[in-house]
Each structure stands twice: as C-alpha cells, then as structure tokens.
Amino acid sequence: MHTRYIASVQTTGLVAAVAVVGVLVGGRWFAEPSARWQGLPVAHAVSANSDEAFAVCTAPIDAGTEGFFVLDFQTGDLSGGVLNQSTGTFTGAYRCNVLGDLGFEPGAAKNPRFLLVSGMSNLRRSQTGPLGQSVLYVTDSSTGRTVAYGIPWSPQQAQKGFASELVLLDTANPRGATP
C-alpha cells in the first residue's frame, strides 16, 4: 500500500510539473506575435471545404478583413461577402458566374464539380480598380482547367456597402486544352 501511495504522489507531482511547463510555454506561444517571433512574418490561415453541391473558402482581403466565398456547382455562381468591421454584417457582396470562363457551353454543364481555393496576391490594381490581397482559384474537376479571379477592394466602399463583380485575371489549362 505504501508503494502505491508513493507512486500516486510521484504521478501527481509529474502531472503538476507538466501543467506548469504547459502554462509557461503556452503563455509564451500565445503572446503577441512581435514578442514571440521578434519581427518574423506571421502566417495567416485560410480555409476551404466542399461537398457535392457547394465549395466554400475564406480569403484575406485587407489587414483585418476577410472575405467568405461560395461556389454553387449547379448554377456556376461564385458569390461572396465581406463583414463590416463596425456592424458585423455583410456589407460587401461579390458575384460572377464561372461556367463560361471555364469553357462550358450555355446549358451544357451536367453535374459539374469544382474546387475553390484562395491564395495571397500582391496584385493591388487591375484595369477595373484596386484589388484585395487574395486571388480566388476555381478548377473544373473533370478537366483541370483553372480560372483566377481578383477581388475588387476599397476600404472606403466597404464602410458604405457595395456590390461588385469579381475580376477574371487568367485561365490555366494543364492538359493543353484551349480556353
């Protein structure tokens, strides 16, 4: 019995020590980035997911502003929005249809499947005006054909609310098909 008691005390001490170390390391880990990394760049995570009918992703638009985008496989409509930082409501709206840009004939898309992801970009301006920090990439799962869209962005417009078309930047055809 005495051996079990000593083992129990040792185990309790070990767990307490691990907890203290965890708190100390965790406090350092979750500190401000400048304190933790001494000026090194900080990674920002975006997310993407899909099912049989929709693909969704998030994309950084500007410092502290993120966009949320949804691609409807049935219609080919890519739409999205930006939350107003003051009100927490969607005040910015984006829309385009990807079917024509991916080479689908009108009415000929039968059960299309797509991939949707975002990527960082320094394309701060297009022919139509300023762009956000991300690009949206849409890929046709059957051909691999991919289109890239710029996200129009003006912080001044975002405070008032806006609706904008996504800007087609380019098309990639990995299997050598023509656009």
N, C-alpha and C positions, 0 to 999 in steps of 0.2 A: 504494500500500500504506500509506503514511504517513497518508493521509486516512482510510482505513478504521480504522486504529488510533485516531486522534483521535475519530472518530465512536463507536467502541466504548467508549472511555473516557468520553465525554460521556454516552452512553446508560447505562452502568453507574453513573455519578455521579447521573444523574437518577433511576434506579430506587432507588438507595440513599436519596436525599433524600425521595422519595415514601414509602418504607418507614419512615423516621424520623418523618416527619409522621404517617403512619398509626398508628404506635405511640403517639405523643404524644396524638393525638386519640382513639384507641381507649382509651387508659388513662383519659382524662377521661370518655369515653362510658360505659365500663363501671364507673365509680366508683360508690360508694354513691349512691342517689338523692338523699339530702339534700345531698351535696356537689355533685352535678351540677345539680340543679334548684332548690336553695335553698328548699325547702319547698313547691314546687308539687305538685299531685296527680300520682301515678304511675299510668299506665294498666296494667290487667291484661288479658291476652289469654285468651279462652276459645276453644274450637274446637268445630266441628260438622261432621259428614260423614254421607253416606248412600249406599246402593246400592238395589237392587231389593227387598231384604228387610228391611233394618235402617237405622235412623238412630241416631247416637250424638252426644253432646255432653258437654262438661265445664261445670261451674258452680262459681264460688266459693261456699263455704258460710259460712266464717268466716275471720278472719285466719289465713292459712297453711293453710287446709283447703279442699280441692277435692272436688267430687263428680263421678262419672262415671255417665252415664245411657244406657240402650239402649232403643229402641222397636222392638219386633218387629211388623212390618206384618201378618203372618199372624194373630197372636193378639190384637193391640192392647195387649199387655202393655208397660207402661213400667216398667222396673226400674233400679235404680242402687245405688251404694255409695259409701262414704267410707273412705279408707285411714286406719288408726290411725297417728298420727304417731310412736308409740314402736315399733310392731312392723312397720309397712309392710304390714300385711294388711288386707283388707276386714273391718271390724268393724261397720260400719253398713250397713243394707240398706233400700231403699225399693221400693215396688211400688204400682201401680194399673193399671186397665185403662181405656184412653181411648175405646173404641168407644161405650159408652153415653153418655159425656159429649159426644161429637161427634155424637150423634143417630143412630147406626147401630142398626138393629133387631137383636136377637139372631139370629145365624146368617145375616144378610143381607149382611155385608161380603164382597164379591167382589173380590179383588185390590186392597185399599185401598192408597193411597200417602200418606205423611205427610211433613211437615217437622218437625224438632225443633231448637229453639234455646233458649238461656238468656239471661236479662237480669238486670241488677242491680236490687235492690229494697231499700227501707227498711221493708218490712212485717215488722217484727220480732216480731209476735204475731198469731195468729189465734184463733178460738174454741177450737181444739184445743190451743193452746200456742205456744211460741216457734218462729219460723221463721228459716231461714238467710238469707243476703244475696242470694240469687238466686231467680228465678222461672223455671219451665220452660214454654215455649210449644209446643204441638203444633197443627199445622194440617193439616186434611184437604185434600190437593192438588186434589181434584175440586170441592169447594165453597168453599174458603177459610175455612170455619168453624174457629175457633181456640179452644182452651181454655188457661187459665193455671193452673199448679199451684204452690203454695207447698211449700217443702221444710222439714219439721219439723227442728229442730236444737237440741240441748242438748250443750254440750261435756262435761258430766259423764257423760251417757249414752254419748257417743262413746268414752270410755275403757273402758267396760264391754262395749260391743257392744249393738246394738239392731236392731229391725225396725220399720218404720213405713210407714203409708200416706201417699202424697203428698196434699196438701190442695187440692181444687178451689177456685179463687178466683173465676173468672168465665169466661164464654163470649162470644166476639165473632162476629157473623155479618155479614161485609162485604157480602154480596149481599142483605141484608134478610130472609134466611130466619129462621124462628123456631127457637129451640133445641129 
